[in-house]
Amino acid sequence: MRALLVVAHGSRRDESNDEVRRLTDKLRALAGNEYQQVECAFLELAQPSIPDGIDCCVAEGASEVVILPYFLSAGRHVAKDIPEIVASSREQHPGLALRIAPYLGQASSLVGSLLEMSKK
Amino acid sequence: MRALLVVAHGSRRDESNDEVRRLTDKLRALAGNEYQQVECAFLELAQPSIPDGIDCCVAEGASEVVILPYFLSAGRHVAKDIPEIVASSREQHPGLALRIAPYLGQASSLVGSLLEMSKK
């Protein structure tokens, strides 16, 4: 069973965290054929944490978890913090296939999204 | 003449700012039919600033500038800082059509970009 875990920074503003949760709902609807679970987790300031998010996917039966960094640039969070947290979870789930996908900012389709927004 | 100004937060890491500049280059190639100028500017930590970016578009002949916030959530920067800076530029260019587009995080196509990255 494959799971997709969208990892956002997390915010003190509930509304920003809820935005990530709504986006995750949309992604679940879109990715249902490829991932049996689509969840979100937060680096800080909101729940669930990344380890809790991974644990939850495993508890639901995931044998593979893809971590998807919802970040626009490869700062310290993407380059260091998330890989370290994921490495720690990997030790706790030795049988789990755990992979970090490239961060959102690298998506080639992002220019299309920008053009879409410029018209609104 | 229409100009599109991508506004990013700006980073201490040159690489992150260069990423925004490269994205702007791609957007220029994609949006050439709709915008005669496509540039980027930064809220802080990098150059050009937002007012300088707007001034530059005007100096190049723009009669309309669309500000495109390259942000994933509507925090203080999107809700307050950018509108205040743009309002100030508006006063300095009374004949200019100056509009702030919705921020990138609101693009409906973003879920497709996330799914794209999950496969890489």
gemmi code that builds the backbone of each chain (N, CA, C; Angstrom):
import gemmi

chains = {
    "A": [
        ("MET", (0.848, -1.193, 0.000), (0.000, 0.000, 0.000), (0.887, 1.247, 0.000)),
        ("ARG", (0.614, 2.160, -0.904), (1.447, 3.363, -1.051), (0.778, 4.576, -0.417)),
        ("ALA", (1.576, 5.355, 0.269), (1.065, 6.582, 0.887), (1.872, 7.783, 0.419)),
        ("LEU", (1.180, 8.911, 0.321), (1.812, 10.169, -0.060), (1.629, 11.130, 1.110)),
        ("LEU", (2.736, 11.678, 1.591), (2.669, 12.577, 2.747), (3.180, 13.960, 2.334)),
        ("VAL", (2.259, 14.906, 2.203), (2.620, 16.284, 1.866), (3.177, 16.943, 3.126)),
        ("VAL", (4.403, 17.439, 3.059), (5.022, 18.055, 4.235), (5.160, 19.560, 4.017)),
        ("ALA", (4.424, 20.314, 4.831), (4.480, 21.780, 4.753), (5.235, 22.317, 5.959)),
        ("HIS", (5.571, 23.597, 5.911), (6.313, 24.180, 7.029), (5.487, 24.207, 8.309)),
        ("GLY", (4.217, 24.613, 8.166), (3.389, 24.837, 9.350), (3.424, 26.309, 9.714)),
        ("SER", (2.305, 26.797, 10.234), (2.171, 28.229, 10.518), (1.451, 28.438, 11.835)),
        ("ARG", (1.675, 29.590, 12.445), (0.896, 29.963, 13.640), (-0.553, 30.270, 13.256)),
        ("ARG", (-0.755, 30.570, 11.960), (-2.103, 30.879, 11.487), (-2.823, 29.585, 11.126)),
        ("ASP", (-3.883, 29.272, 11.850), (-4.650, 28.059, 11.560), (-5.089, 28.020, 10.100)),
        ("GLU", (-5.434, 29.185, 9.581), (-5.952, 29.254, 8.220), (-4.933, 28.724, 7.207)),
        ("SER", (-3.644, 29.035, 7.444), (-2.606, 28.549, 6.531), (-2.480, 27.033, 6.612)),
        ("ASN", (-2.559, 26.488, 7.820), (-2.482, 25.037, 7.968), (-3.707, 24.361, 7.338)),
        ("ASP", (-4.861, 24.998, 7.511), (-6.079, 24.446, 6.910), (-6.006, 24.459, 5.384)),
        ("GLU", (-5.319, 25.473, 4.851), (-5.130, 25.537, 3.398), (-4.373, 24.303, 2.909)),
        ("VAL", (-3.340, 23.915, 3.678), (-2.565, 22.718, 3.319), (-3.452, 21.474, 3.413)),
        ("ARG", (-4.296, 21.440, 4.445), (-5.193, 20.275, 4.604), (-6.192, 20.197, 3.454)),
        ("ARG", (-6.703, 21.348, 3.017), (-7.651, 21.339, 1.893), (-6.962, 20.906, 0.597)),
        ("LEU", (-5.724, 21.393, 0.417), (-4.963, 20.996, -0.765), (-4.729, 19.486, -0.747)),
        ("THR", (-4.463, 18.947, 0.441), (-4.246, 17.498, 0.582), (-5.514, 16.731, 0.217)),
        ("ASP", (-6.661, 17.254, 0.604), (-7.933, 16.633, 0.220), (-8.073, 16.579, -1.304)),
        ("LYS", (-7.709, 17.695, -1.956), (-7.804, 17.738, -3.426), (-6.832, 16.748, -4.052)),
        ("LEU", (-5.642, 16.680, -3.475), (-4.623, 15.769, -3.999), (-5.077, 14.323, -3.827)),
        ("ARG", (-5.737, 14.031, -2.719), (-6.263, 12.684, -2.471), (-7.256, 12.296, -3.569)),
        ("ALA", (-8.100, 13.245, -3.936), (-9.088, 12.974, -4.982), (-8.401, 12.730, -6.329)),
        ("LEU", (-7.307, 13.471, -6.571), (-6.600, 13.362, -7.860), (-5.708, 12.128, -7.931)),
        ("ALA", (-5.115, 11.759, -6.789), (-4.053, 10.735, -6.789), (-4.540, 9.371, -6.324)),
        ("GLY", (-5.856, 9.223, -6.173), (-6.424, 8.007, -5.611), (-5.998, 6.711, -6.291)),
        ("ASN", (-5.730, 6.786, -7.592), (-5.326, 5.568, -8.291), (-3.904, 5.143, -7.964)),
        ("GLU", (-3.093, 6.135, -7.592), (-1.671, 5.844, -7.387), (-1.277, 5.709, -5.921)),
        ("TYR", (-2.025, 6.373, -5.054), (-1.721, 6.318, -3.624), (-2.999, 5.992, -2.860)),
        ("GLN", (-2.918, 4.990, -2.022), (-4.108, 4.582, -1.266), (-4.330, 5.501, -0.068)),
        ("GLN", (-3.261, 6.200, 0.317), (-3.390, 7.197, 1.385), (-2.717, 8.482, 0.915)),
        ("VAL", (-3.345, 9.614, 1.165), (-2.726, 10.918, 0.922), (-2.988, 11.763, 2.165)),
        ("GLU", (-1.918, 12.100, 2.879), (-2.056, 12.833, 4.135), (-1.105, 14.022, 4.136)),
        ("CYS", (-1.220, 14.887, 5.145), (-0.247, 15.968, 5.283), (0.364, 15.948, 6.673)),
        ("ALA", (1.529, 16.577, 6.792), (2.216, 16.714, 8.071), (2.973, 18.035, 8.028)),
        ("PHE", (3.419, 18.472, 9.213), (4.042, 19.795, 9.304), (5.404, 19.718, 9.994)),
        ("LEU", (6.338, 20.476, 9.456), (7.686, 20.529, 10.027), (7.648, 21.113, 11.437)),
        ("GLU", (6.867, 22.176, 11.610), (6.719, 22.779, 12.933), (5.433, 23.586, 13.016)),
        ("LEU", (5.073, 23.960, 14.224), (3.949, 24.870, 14.506), (2.554, 24.301, 14.252)),
        ("ALA", (2.459, 23.089, 13.720), (1.131, 22.489, 13.505), (1.244, 20.978, 13.600)),
        ("GLN", (0.119, 20.332, 13.725), (0.061, 18.880, 13.856), (-0.668, 18.266, 12.667)),
        ("PRO", (-0.328, 17.026, 12.305), (0.671, 16.146, 12.904), (2.098, 16.529, 12.496)),
        ("SER", (3.061, 16.111, 13.303), (4.474, 16.262, 12.954), (4.799, 15.272, 11.831)),
        ("ILE", (5.969, 15.393, 11.266), (6.366, 14.469, 10.192), (6.464, 13.022, 10.723)),
        ("PRO", (7.149, 12.793, 11.869), (7.190, 11.398, 12.368), (5.796, 10.847, 12.651)),
        ("ASP", (4.923, 11.669, 13.229), (3.553, 11.206, 13.492), (2.820, 10.890, 12.191)),
        ("GLY", (3.024, 11.716, 11.186), (2.390, 11.480, 9.891), (2.843, 10.165, 9.281)),
        ("ILE", (4.155, 9.893, 9.364), (4.694, 8.632, 8.830), (4.144, 7.453, 9.638)),
        ("ASP", (4.171, 7.591, 10.966), (3.645, 6.508, 11.826), (2.190, 6.199, 11.474)),
        ("CYS", (1.428, 7.241, 11.237), (0.013, 7.078, 10.924), (-0.170, 6.318, 9.607)),
        ("CYS", (0.640, 6.672, 8.599), (0.557, 5.951, 7.315), (0.869, 4.468, 7.522)),
        ("VAL", (1.909, 4.185, 8.319), (2.302, 2.792, 8.573), (1.188, 2.064, 9.324)),
        ("ALA", (0.608, 2.739, 10.319), (-0.468, 2.125, 11.107), (-1.667, 1.777, 10.221)),
        ("GLU", (-1.840, 2.560, 9.167), (-2.955, 2.299, 8.238), (-2.597, 1.257, 7.191)),
        ("GLY", (-1.356, 0.776, 7.234), (-0.982, -0.317, 6.337), (-0.026, 0.025, 5.207)),
        ("ALA", (0.548, 1.241, 5.215), (1.456, 1.615, 4.129), (2.755, 0.813, 4.174)),
        ("SER", (3.189, 0.332, 3.014), (4.495, -0.323, 2.909), (5.479, 0.624, 2.207)),
        ("GLU", (4.939, 1.697, 1.640), (5.758, 2.699, 0.955), (5.189, 4.086, 1.276)),
        ("VAL", (6.059, 5.013, 1.654), (5.614, 6.388, 1.921), (6.492, 7.348, 1.115)),
        ("VAL", (5.850, 8.177, 0.307), (6.561, 9.221, -0.442), (6.330, 10.549, 0.274)),
        ("ILE", (7.437, 11.186, 0.670), (7.379, 12.480, 1.362), (7.479, 13.575, 0.306)),
        ("LEU", (6.518, 14.482, 0.312), (6.441, 15.508, -0.731), (6.602, 16.890, -0.099)),
        ("PRO", (7.787, 17.493, -0.180), (7.998, 18.795, 0.485), (7.236, 19.931, -0.228)),
        ("TYR", (6.303, 20.521, 0.505), (5.490, 21.624, -0.023), (6.232, 22.933, 0.257)),
        ("PHE", (7.325, 23.116, -0.464), (8.203, 24.271, -0.280), (8.587, 24.799, -1.659)),
        ("LEU", (8.817, 26.111, -1.732), (9.177, 26.693, -3.023), (10.673, 26.744, -3.266)),
        ("SER", (11.471, 26.681, -2.210), (12.921, 26.732, -2.436), (13.637, 25.764, -1.508)),
        ("ALA", (14.862, 25.443, -1.901), (15.634, 24.429, -1.187), (16.458, 25.055, -0.076)),
        ("GLY", (15.777, 25.668, 0.864), (16.476, 26.214, 2.024), (16.841, 25.105, 2.998)),
        ("ARG", (17.214, 25.502, 4.199), (17.647, 24.558, 5.223), (16.586, 23.508, 5.529)),
        ("HIS", (15.315, 23.920, 5.528), (14.249, 22.961, 5.855), (14.237, 21.788, 4.874)),
        ("VAL", (14.348, 22.117, 3.593), (14.299, 21.072, 2.562), (15.617, 20.301, 2.503)),
        ("ALA", (16.721, 21.032, 2.631), (18.036, 20.406, 2.431), (18.490, 19.594, 3.643)),
        ("LYS", (18.066, 20.003, 4.838), (18.629, 19.404, 6.045), (17.568, 18.879, 7.021)),
        ("ASP", (16.637, 19.736, 7.417), (15.693, 19.362, 8.487), (14.817, 18.168, 8.093)),
        ("ILE", (14.174, 18.245, 6.949), (13.272, 17.158, 6.542), (14.049, 15.845, 6.341)),
        ("PRO", (15.198, 15.860, 5.622), (15.944, 14.595, 5.488), (16.359, 13.996, 6.834)),
        ("GLU", (16.720, 14.834, 7.785), (17.127, 14.299, 9.091), (15.956, 13.643, 9.821)),
        ("ILE", (14.812, 14.292, 9.770), (13.623, 13.736, 10.435), (13.212, 12.423, 9.762)),
        ("VAL", (13.267, 12.416, 8.445), (12.870, 11.210, 7.700), (13.858, 10.069, 7.964)),
        ("ALA", (15.153, 10.402, 8.069), (16.166, 9.365, 8.369), (15.883, 8.723, 9.717)),
        ("SER", (15.456, 9.533, 10.646), (15.141, 9.023, 11.973), (13.926, 8.090, 11.924)),
        ("SER", (12.907, 8.466, 11.168), (11.732, 7.602, 11.016), (12.087, 6.311, 10.291)),
        ("ARG", (13.036, 6.412, 9.357), (13.447, 5.228, 8.591), (14.025, 4.173, 9.531)),
        ("GLU", (14.788, 4.628, 10.519), (15.368, 3.685, 11.500), (14.279, 2.979, 12.300)),
        ("GLN", (13.194, 3.697, 12.546), (12.121, 3.103, 13.343), (11.209, 2.184, 12.543)),
        ("HIS", (11.281, 2.305, 11.215), (10.443, 1.458, 10.349), (11.348, 0.821, 9.301)),
        ("PRO", (12.173, -0.140, 9.700), (13.189, -0.686, 8.779), (12.606, -1.351, 7.525)),
        ("GLY", (11.390, -1.836, 7.598), (10.814, -2.509, 6.428), (10.106, -1.565, 5.468)),
        ("LEU", (10.041, -0.314, 5.845), (9.256, 0.660, 5.069), (10.078, 1.287, 3.941)),
        ("ALA", (9.496, 1.363, 2.744), (10.132, 2.101, 1.650), (9.766, 3.572, 1.838)),
        ("LEU", (10.756, 4.378, 2.157), (10.511, 5.782, 2.526), (11.382, 6.657, 1.629)),
        ("ARG", (10.745, 7.515, 0.864), (11.466, 8.279, -0.154), (11.038, 9.738, -0.082)),
        ("ILE", (11.994, 10.647, -0.270), (11.652, 12.079, -0.321), (11.635, 12.520, -1.782)),
        ("ALA", (10.496, 12.987, -2.244), (10.374, 13.490, -3.620), (10.992, 14.893, -3.700)),
        ("PRO", (11.275, 15.379, -4.914), (11.760, 16.760, -5.042), (10.714, 17.741, -4.499)),
        ("TYR", (11.162, 18.872, -4.020), (10.231, 19.873, -3.459), (9.425, 20.557, -4.570)),
        ("LEU", (8.270, 21.062, -4.172), (7.329, 21.635, -5.141), (7.962, 22.662, -6.086)),
        ("GLY", (8.857, 23.506, -5.553), (9.470, 24.575, -6.362), (10.175, 24.075, -7.604)),
        ("GLN", (10.465, 22.779, -7.657), (11.149, 22.235, -8.832), (10.190, 21.736, -9.913)),
        ("ALA", (8.898, 21.833, -9.661), (7.939, 21.317, -10.639), (7.959, 22.166, -11.911)),
        ("SER", (8.113, 21.518, -13.035), (8.164, 22.263, -14.301), (6.815, 22.916, -14.597)),
        ("SER", (5.742, 22.349, -14.032), (4.405, 22.882, -14.308), (4.086, 24.142, -13.499)),
        ("LEU", (5.022, 24.543, -12.616), (4.764, 25.714, -11.767), (4.604, 26.997, -12.596)),
        ("VAL", (5.318, 27.108, -13.694), (5.174, 28.313, -14.527), (3.747, 28.429, -15.058)),
        ("GLY", (3.141, 27.280, -15.355), (1.745, 27.288, -15.811), (0.816, 27.780, -14.716)),
        ("SER", (1.103, 27.379, -13.479), (0.288, 27.841, -12.343), (0.426, 29.349, -12.167)),
        ("LEU", (1.646, 29.849, -12.353), (1.857, 31.300, -12.229), (1.081, 32.048, -13.306)),
        ("LEU", (1.137, 31.541, -14.521), (0.406, 32.199, -15.606), (-1.094, 32.154, -15.327)),
        ("GLU", (-1.564, 31.008, -14.800), (-2.986, 30.880, -14.418), (-3.363, 31.989, -13.429)),
        ("MET", (-2.536, 32.195, -12.391), (-2.879, 33.183, -11.370), (-2.813, 34.606, -11.903)),
        ("SER", (-1.921, 34.855, -12.869), (-1.783, 36.223, -13.394), (-3.060, 36.689, -14.073)),
        ("LYS", (-3.932, 35.720, -14.450), (-5.161, 36.072, -15.174), (-6.338, 36.260, -14.231)),
        ("LYS", (-6.110, 36.055, -12.932), (-7.230, 36.110, -11.983), (-7.277, 37.420, -11.218)),
    ],
    "B": [
        ("MET", (1.372, 48.589, -22.917), (2.303, 47.475, -22.706), (2.085, 46.871, -21.322)),
        ("ARG", (1.950, 45.549, -21.301), (1.646, 44.846, -20.044), (2.901, 44.191, -19.474)),
        ("ALA", (3.067, 44.305, -18.163), (4.203, 43.676, -17.495), (3.707, 42.765, -16.380)),
        ("LEU", (4.447, 41.688, -16.172), (4.144, 40.740, -15.104), (5.349, 40.736, -14.174)),
        ("LEU", (5.096, 40.999, -12.880), (6.196, 41.064, -11.914), (5.993, 39.976, -10.858)),
        ("VAL", (6.819, 38.934, -10.933), (6.775, 37.848, -9.946), (7.454, 38.354, -8.667)),
        ("VAL", (6.712, 38.317, -7.558), (7.277, 38.814, -6.300), (7.501, 37.643, -5.339)),
        ("ALA", (8.769, 37.388, -5.035), (9.136, 36.315, -4.107), (9.598, 36.928, -2.787)),
        ("HIS", (9.725, 36.085, -1.777), (10.153, 36.603, -0.475), (11.586, 37.125, -0.518)),
        ("GLY", (12.473, 36.369, -1.175), (13.892, 36.691, -1.136), (14.563, 35.895, -0.037)),
        ("SER", (15.827, 35.532, -0.278), (16.547, 34.657, 0.645), (17.983, 35.130, 0.810)),
        ("ARG", (18.599, 34.730, 1.922), (20.030, 34.983, 2.092), (20.848, 34.085, 1.174)),
        ("ARG", (20.220, 33.001, 0.718), (20.897, 32.057, -0.178), (20.739, 32.533, -1.621)),
        ("ASP", (21.849, 32.895, -2.251), (21.792, 33.351, -3.637), (21.092, 32.329, -4.530)),
        ("GLU", (21.332, 31.048, -4.225), (20.782, 29.976, -5.054), (19.250, 30.032, -5.098)),
        ("SER", (18.642, 30.348, -3.942), (17.178, 30.442, -3.913), (16.685, 31.618, -4.763)),
        ("ASN", (17.385, 32.734, -4.677), (16.988, 33.893, -5.488), (17.188, 33.605, -6.975)),
        ("ASP", (18.274, 32.906, -7.289), (18.532, 32.551, -8.687), (17.463, 31.597, -9.226)),
        ("GLU", (16.949, 30.762, -8.326), (15.863, 29.855, -8.729), (14.651, 30.666, -9.181)),
        ("VAL", (14.344, 31.725, -8.443), (13.215, 32.597, -8.813), (13.509, 33.268, -10.158)),
        ("ARG", (14.750, 33.677, -10.350), (15.110, 34.335, -11.617), (14.986, 33.368, -12.796)),
        ("ARG", (15.396, 32.126, -12.575), (15.275, 31.123, -13.658), (13.807, 30.826, -13.962)),
        ("LEU", (12.995, 30.740, -12.899), (11.565, 30.521, -13.092), (10.960, 31.683, -13.885)),
        ("THR", (11.405, 32.893, -13.580), (10.924, 34.078, -14.292), (11.303, 34.006, -15.767)),
        ("ASP", (12.488, 33.514, -16.051), (12.908, 33.341, -17.454), (11.962, 32.381, -18.180)),
        ("LYS", (11.610, 31.276, -17.490), (10.693, 30.294, -18.107), (9.313, 30.895, -18.317)),
        ("LEU", (8.884, 31.683, -17.322), (7.563, 32.307, -17.417), (7.544, 33.317, -18.572)),
        ("ARG", (8.658, 34.001, -18.757), (8.755, 34.965, -19.861), (8.570, 34.255, -21.199)),
        ("ALA", (9.184, 33.096, -21.311), (9.070, 32.325, -22.560), (7.631, 31.863, -22.790)),
        ("LEU", (6.949, 31.502, -21.676), (5.579, 30.984, -21.776), (4.553, 32.093, -21.986)),
        ("ALA", (4.802, 33.252, -21.396), (3.786, 34.304, -21.316), (4.004, 35.428, -22.319)),
        ("GLY", (4.921, 35.215, -23.232), (5.329, 36.270, -24.163), (4.194, 36.901, -24.951)),
        ("ASN", (3.159, 36.113, -25.224), (2.043, 36.667, -26.001), (1.176, 37.598, -25.178)),
        ("GLU", (1.179, 37.375, -23.871), (0.273, 38.151, -23.030), (0.948, 39.294, -22.275)),
        ("TYR", (2.229, 39.122, -22.015), (2.977, 40.157, -21.285), (4.252, 40.484, -22.055)),
        ("GLN", (4.439, 41.764, -22.315), (5.626, 42.161, -23.065), (6.873, 42.190, -22.168)),
        ("GLN", (6.627, 42.269, -20.864), (7.737, 42.178, -19.901), (7.348, 41.185, -18.816)),
        ("VAL", (8.287, 40.340, -18.437), (8.094, 39.442, -17.292), (9.364, 39.545, -16.450)),
        ("GLU", (9.222, 40.088, -15.239), (10.391, 40.314, -14.377), (10.108, 39.756, -12.993)),
        ("CYS", (11.131, 39.750, -12.135), (10.896, 39.366, -10.748), (11.420, 40.437, -9.805)),
        ("ALA", (10.906, 40.406, -8.577), (11.345, 41.343, -7.538), (11.209, 40.613, -6.206)),
        ("PHE", (11.836, 41.173, -5.176), (11.887, 40.481, -3.886), (11.401, 41.394, -2.750)),
        ("LEU", (10.641, 40.789, -1.850), (10.135, 41.529, -0.690), (11.279, 41.988, 0.196)),
        ("GLU", (12.262, 41.111, 0.408), (13.429, 41.469, 1.211), (14.600, 40.564, 0.883)),
        ("LEU", (15.764, 40.927, 1.338), (16.988, 40.104, 1.273), (17.586, 39.937, -0.124)),
        ("ALA", (16.924, 40.422, -1.163), (17.494, 40.304, -2.509), (17.008, 41.480, -3.350)),
        ("GLN", (17.671, 41.664, -4.463), (17.351, 42.763, -5.370), (16.857, 42.225, -6.710)),
        ("PRO", (15.974, 42.979, -7.418), (15.451, 44.298, -7.058), (14.326, 44.207, -6.034)),
        ("SER", (14.114, 45.311, -5.323), (12.961, 45.414, -4.421), (11.685, 45.508, -5.255)),
        ("ILE", (10.543, 45.418, -4.602), (9.268, 45.532, -5.337), (9.121, 46.924, -5.976)),
        ("PRO", (9.362, 48.017, -5.223), (9.239, 49.342, -5.872), (10.202, 49.495, -7.052)),
        ("ASP", (11.439, 49.000, -6.889), (12.401, 49.089, -8.005), (11.929, 48.262, -9.200)),
        ("GLY", (11.343, 47.110, -8.922), (10.834, 46.267, -10.009), (9.716, 46.957, -10.778)),
        ("ILE", (8.819, 47.591, -10.026), (7.716, 48.325, -10.667), (8.262, 49.499, -11.467)),
        ("ASP", (9.170, 50.269, -10.864), (9.781, 51.424, -11.554), (10.433, 50.972, -12.866)),
        ("CYS", (11.103, 49.838, -12.799), (11.806, 49.321, -13.979), (10.817, 48.998, -15.094)),
        ("CYS", (9.686, 48.355, -14.725), (8.660, 48.041, -15.734), (8.137, 49.321, -16.387)),
        ("VAL", (7.895, 50.335, -15.557), (7.380, 51.614, -16.066), (8.417, 52.274, -16.985)),
        ("ALA", (9.670, 52.222, -16.559), (10.742, 52.830, -17.365), (10.849, 52.155, -18.731)),
        ("GLU", (10.499, 50.877, -18.774), (10.558, 50.134, -20.040), (9.289, 50.324, -20.867)),
        ("GLY", (8.329, 51.072, -20.306), (7.143, 51.401, -21.103), (5.845, 50.745, -20.678)),
        ("ALA", (5.832, 50.055, -19.535), (4.600, 49.377, -19.113), (3.513, 50.385, -18.733)),
        ("SER", (2.289, 50.107, -19.198), (1.134, 50.900, -18.770), (0.294, 50.095, -17.781)),
        ("GLU", (0.598, 48.805, -17.690), (-0.105, 47.908, -16.777), (0.914, 46.952, -16.161)),
        ("VAL", (0.866, 46.806, -14.831), (1.765, 45.854, -14.158), (0.925, 44.936, -13.277)),
        ("VAL", (1.061, 43.631, -13.514), (0.396, 42.635, -12.668), (1.445, 42.072, -11.703)),
        ("ILE", (1.169, 42.201, -10.405), (2.060, 41.704, -9.354), (1.617, 40.281, -9.015)),
        ("LEU", (2.536, 39.333, -9.078), (2.206, 37.921, -8.886), (2.948, 37.387, -7.660)),
        ("PRO", (2.274, 37.258, -6.516), (2.988, 36.820, -5.303), (3.369, 35.333, -5.366)),
        ("TYR", (4.673, 35.092, -5.329), (5.205, 33.720, -5.396), (5.292, 33.189, -3.967)),
        ("PHE", (4.120, 32.936, -3.394), (3.999, 32.490, -2.004), (2.974, 31.362, -1.952)),
        ("LEU", (3.169, 30.456, -0.997), (2.238, 29.328, -0.881), (1.083, 29.598, 0.068)),
        ("SER", (1.238, 30.555, 0.967), (0.124, 30.820, 1.883), (-0.037, 32.319, 2.114)),
        ("ALA", (-1.221, 32.663, 2.590), (-1.580, 34.079, 2.736), (-1.185, 34.586, 4.118)),
        ("GLY", (0.084, 34.530, 4.420), (0.574, 35.090, 5.682), (0.635, 36.616, 5.604)),
        ("ARG", (1.309, 37.194, 6.567), (1.405, 38.642, 6.660), (2.001, 39.265, 5.397)),
        ("HIS", (2.997, 38.588, 4.806), (3.641, 39.152, 3.615), (2.636, 39.363, 2.484)),
        ("VAL", (1.800, 38.349, 2.268), (0.823, 38.427, 1.174), (-0.341, 39.338, 1.553)),
        ("ALA", (-0.784, 39.241, 2.804), (-1.992, 39.964, 3.210), (-1.737, 41.445, 3.474)),
        ("LYS", (-0.517, 41.790, 3.900), (-0.281, 43.153, 4.377), (0.934, 43.818, 3.706)),
        ("ASP", (2.101, 43.157, 3.789), (3.338, 43.816, 3.332), (3.303, 44.158, 1.843)),
        ("ILE", (2.984, 43.170, 1.022), (2.995, 43.419, -0.428), (1.930, 44.461, -0.820)),
        ("PRO", (0.678, 44.347, -0.313), (-0.309, 45.381, -0.667), (0.130, 46.796, -0.253)),
        ("GLU", (0.781, 46.908, 0.903), (1.227, 48.245, 1.345), (2.305, 48.807, 0.425)),
        ("ILE", (3.246, 47.964, 0.056), (4.321, 48.420, -0.837), (3.747, 48.801, -2.202)),
        ("VAL", (2.813, 47.990, -2.683), (2.216, 48.260, -3.998), (1.374, 49.546, -3.952)),
        ("ALA", (0.678, 49.757, -2.824), (-0.122, 50.984, -2.687), (0.768, 52.217, -2.761)),
        ("SER", (1.937, 52.114, -2.178), (2.880, 53.218, -2.190), (3.385, 53.480, -3.617)),
        ("SER", (3.665, 52.421, -4.363), (4.091, 52.587, -5.758), (2.973, 53.159, -6.621)),
        ("ARG", (1.745, 52.785, -6.258), (0.591, 53.272, -7.027), (0.506, 54.799, -6.942)),
        ("GLU", (0.799, 55.321, -5.766), (0.780, 56.778, -5.589), (1.827, 57.465, -6.454)),
        ("GLN", (2.938, 56.776, -6.645), (4.025, 57.372, -7.424), (3.818, 57.244, -8.924)),
        ("HIS", (2.915, 56.339, -9.313), (2.649, 56.152, -10.746), (1.141, 56.232, -10.966)),
        ("PRO", (0.563, 57.433, -10.854), (-0.906, 57.553, -10.876), (-1.542, 57.060, -12.172)),
        ("GLY", (-0.836, 57.076, -13.272), (-1.433, 56.639, -14.538), (-1.319, 55.141, -14.785)),
        ("LEU", (-0.635, 54.453, -13.894), (-0.332, 53.037, -14.120), (-1.452, 52.135, -13.605)),
        ("ALA", (-1.841, 51.138, -14.411), (-2.784, 50.113, -13.937), (-1.955, 49.072, -13.187)),
        ("LEU", (-2.163, 49.011, -11.888), (-1.324, 48.167, -11.037), (-2.241, 47.247, -10.254)),
        ("ARG", (-2.076, 45.955, -10.425), (-3.002, 44.989, -9.862), (-2.219, 43.866, -9.196)),
        ("ILE", (-2.704, 43.371, -8.042), (-2.076, 42.220, -7.388), (-2.919, 40.984, -7.689)),
        ("ALA", (-2.299, 39.997, -8.330), (-2.989, 38.734, -8.636), (-3.040, 37.876, -7.369)),
        ("PRO", (-3.905, 36.844, -7.339), (-3.890, 35.922, -6.192), (-2.517, 35.254, -6.071)),
        ("TYR", (-2.143, 34.882, -4.852), (-0.841, 34.236, -4.645), (-0.838, 32.819, -5.196)),
        ("LEU", (0.359, 32.334, -5.488), (0.520, 31.035, -6.145), (-0.212, 29.900, -5.436)),
        ("GLY", (-0.203, 29.911, -4.099), (-0.834, 28.828, -3.327), (-2.301, 28.620, -3.658)),
        ("GLN", (-2.934, 29.601, -4.282), (-4.344, 29.467, -4.632), (-4.577, 28.842, -6.008)),
        ("ALA", (-3.504, 28.538, -6.714), (-3.673, 27.985, -8.069), (-4.272, 26.589, -8.006)),
        ("SER", (-5.342, 26.380, -8.743), (-5.994, 25.066, -8.735), (-5.080, 24.006, -9.349)),
        ("SER", (-4.161, 24.431, -10.200), (-3.269, 23.480, -10.870), (-2.129, 22.999, -9.976)),
        ("LEU", (-2.043, 23.537, -8.757), (-0.946, 23.168, -7.863), (-0.987, 21.687, -7.476)),
        ("VAL", (-2.179, 21.126, -7.344), (-2.272, 19.696, -7.002), (-1.633, 18.845, -8.101)),
        ("GLY", (-1.784, 19.291, -9.340), (-1.148, 18.564, -10.441), (0.370, 18.627, -10.332)),
        ("SER", (0.891, 19.794, -9.914), (2.339, 19.935, -9.731), (2.827, 19.020, -8.615)),
        ("LEU", (2.039, 18.896, -7.556), (2.429, 18.011, -6.442), (2.458, 16.554, -6.919)),
        ("LEU", (1.436, 16.174, -7.664), (1.411, 14.803, -8.169), (2.588, 14.548, -9.086)),
        ("GLU", (2.915, 15.559, -9.912), (4.093, 15.462, -10.795), (5.350, 15.164, -9.971)),
        ("MET", (5.554, 15.923, -8.904), (6.771, 15.755, -8.107), (6.789, 14.422, -7.366)),
        ("SER", (5.640, 13.900, -7.004), (5.601, 12.642, -6.249), (6.147, 11.487, -7.085)),
        ("LYS", (6.159, 11.668, -8.396), (6.624, 10.594, -9.289), (8.107, 10.703, -9.601)),
        ("LYS", (8.767, 11.733, -9.077), (10.191, 11.944, -9.428), (11.132, 11.464, -8.339)),
    ],
}
model = gemmi.Model(1)
for chain_id, residues in chains.items():
    chain = gemmi.Chain(chain_id)
    for i, (resn, *xyz) in enumerate(residues, 1):
        res = gemmi.Residue()
        res.name, res.seqid = resn, gemmi.SeqId(i, " ")
        for name, pos in zip(("N", "CA", "C"), xyz):
            atom = gemmi.Atom()
            atom.name, atom.element = name, gemmi.Element(name[0])
            atom.pos, atom.b_iso = gemmi.Position(*pos), 0.0
            res.add_atom(atom)
        chain.add_residue(res)
    model.add_chain(chain)
structure = gemmi.Structure()
structure.add_model(model)
structure.setup_entities()
